Amino acid sequence: MGRKKFLILSMLFLLLFNIVEADENIALENLSLDEALELMKRDNLELKISKFNEQIKEYEANIAKGHSFGKFDVTVKDAYSNDAGNVFGFKLKSREATFGDFGAEEFMNNMGAAQNGDMAAAGRMYTDPPNNLNNPDSRNHFQTTLNYMVPLYTGGKLEQYRKITKSLELMSRLDTKKLLNEKIFQVKKTFYDISLVDEYISNLSSIISNIDRLEEIVVSMREEGYAKEIDQLEVEARKSEVASMLSQANFNKKLAYQYLSFLLNQDVKSIQPVSDAPATPKIVKEEVQESNLDIQKAKLGLKIRGMSIKVQKSNFLPTVGAMAEYGSADNTPLNRFFDKDFYTVGVQAKWNIFDGNINKNNLAKAKAEYLKTQEQVNLAKRGTCLKVRKTLTQIESKEADIRSLEKQLEFADKVYETYRAEYKEGIKSISDVLIKQSKSLEVLLKLLKAKNDRNTKVFELKSIINEGEII
């Protein structure tokens, strides 16, 4: 009975697991732009990697900070030796060395014999090596040592390293922010691309419907003897051409959905189309120079270069460190620890006097890099201003193109309708009608491209000025 229950529970668990796994793989439908942006911020793989880089830089900053607190070690040693030097050292460490270890007993025995007239014994007092000292019995040695070393003065080097690593942590956050802006740009652009493709597909579908009606007119007129077979063939060829364009548009839409799924790290089946054109942001030069991420990174790089100069200057100053050691040793672990303990304290100062002008040249190099970074900051400011002005001009140009093309499309559609009516009356040829339809389609393609280009430039501008998106 117990086995049956186990099998039933196992099957239920597997069924539940498959249901959960299936739910996770369900494609997203009717996804809004705001929902997509939130999913991208949470699940985009490149952003996740960038955030891990932030954590790594944070750990590096904590490591640099930790060097100021010094280092505390506990060392436990266990040794066993019959080496004369080691054994005598072990006894000294445990405060157990005696005169007998130096051969005092052998010396006194020879002295007594010499006093009794044994001249050979008198010679052995000074020529025979002490056996206890040179051939000791093997001995265990257990030693526990606590050691603490701390830098007291480094000429400011450790402080500057702390500041540099903290600034590099901030730099990694700016990198993540810039990557986020790029992903926001890509998600928004893809949404608008899909919406424009949908509009294009809708227009192509309408054109195919118009061609179907035109084909019906041609067939009807051919039956009455007012149209030729070539007219019908021309219409069918145009219908095939537009159908091919519709198929290509559907493939482009599919590719756009695949890219959007990659950005969100989730399958997306459908979105809520966006119809309103994105508004051009208001530009204030001073605000742009404060908010632009490239300028912020350049300014932070300049601060880091200034800290590097201070690091190089510290090489001309002395370094001072302190150490303290406390421990105990015996041939038995922790035996009479405090009776046999020892300590050592000390201070060390080190000051470089000559290094072949290495420090001098390193300092000069750091100063040159600082001046170079200053110019990079100026370049970032001027380059950003130029990019903003250029992008604004491109947006204005595309808006003018859109206004013109919308009027051209309206006119081209009216001309096409007129030519189609005149063909029915026998005034125009089918070739004339199809030419006007081609013109209408050509203007439509230009209009959609102009809208896409304009949207792209607006999103680029928002990314440049770092508009209102927070991570």
Stockholm file with secondary structure:
# STOCKHOLM 1.0

chainA/1-471         MGRKKFLILSMLFLLLFNIVEADENIALENLSLDEALELMKRDNLELKISKFNEQIKEYEANIAKGHSFGKFDVTVKDAYSNDAGNVFGFKLKSREATFGDFGAEEFMNNMGAAQNGDMAAAGRMYTDPPNNLNNPDSRNHFQTTLNYMVPLYTGGKLEQYRKITKSLELMSRLDTKKLLNEKIFQVKKTFYDISLVDEYISNLSSIISNIDRLEEIVVSMREEGYAKEIDQLEVEARKSEVASMLSQANFNKKLAYQYLSFLLNQDVKSIQPVSDAPATPKIVKEEVQESNLDIQKAKLGLKIRGMSIKVQKSNFLPTVGAMAEYGSADNTPLNRFFDKDFYTVGVQAKWNIFDGNINKNNLAKAKAEYLKTQEQVNLAKRGTCLKVRKTLTQIESKEADIRSLEKQLEFADKVYETYRAEYKEGIKSISDVLIKQSKSLEVLLKLLKAKNDRNTKVFELKSIINEGEII
#=GR chainA/1-471 SS CHHHHHHHHHHHHHHHHHHHHHHHTCCBCSBCHHHHHHHHHHHCHHHHHHHHHHHHHHHHHHHHHHGGGCEEEEEEEEEEECCHHHHHHHHHHTTCCCGGGGTHHHHHHHHHHHHTTCHHHHHHHHHSCCHHHHSCCCEEEEEEEEEEEEEEECTTHHHHHHHHHHHHHHHHHHHHHHHHHHHHHHHHHHHHHHHHHHHHHHHHHHHHHHHHHHHHHHHHHHHTTSSCHHHHHHHHHHHHHHHHHHHHHHHHHHHHHHHHHHHHTSCBCCBCCCCSCCCCCCCCHHHHHHHCHHHHHHHHHHHHHHHHHHHHHHTTSCEEEEEEEEEEEESSTTTTTTTSEEEEEEEEEECCCCSTTHHHHHHHHHHHHHHHHHHHHHHHHHHHHHHHHHHHHHHHHHHHHHHHHHHHHHHHHHHHHHHHHHHHTTSSCHHHHHHHHHHHHHHHHHHHHHHHHHHHHHHHHHHHTTCSCCC
#=GC SS_cons         CHHHHHHHHHHHHHHHHHHHHHHHTCCBCSBCHHHHHHHHHHHCHHHHHHHHHHHHHHHHHHHHHHGGGCEEEEEEEEEEECCHHHHHHHHHHTTCCCGGGGTHHHHHHHHHHHHTTCHHHHHHHHHSCCHHHHSCCCEEEEEEEEEEEEEEECTTHHHHHHHHHHHHHHHHHHHHHHHHHHHHHHHHHHHHHHHHHHHHHHHHHHHHHHHHHHHHHHHHHHHTTSSCHHHHHHHHHHHHHHHHHHHHHHHHHHHHHHHHHHHHTSCBCCBCCCCSCCCCCCCCHHHHHHHCHHHHHHHHHHHHHHHHHHHHHHTTSCEEEEEEEEEEEESSTTTTTTTSEEEEEEEEEECCCCSTTHHHHHHHHHHHHHHHHHHHHHHHHHHHHHHHHHHHHHHHHHHHHHHHHHHHHHHHHHHHHHHHHHHHTTSSCHHHHHHHHHHHHHHHHHHHHHHHHHHHHHHHHHHHTTCSCCC
//
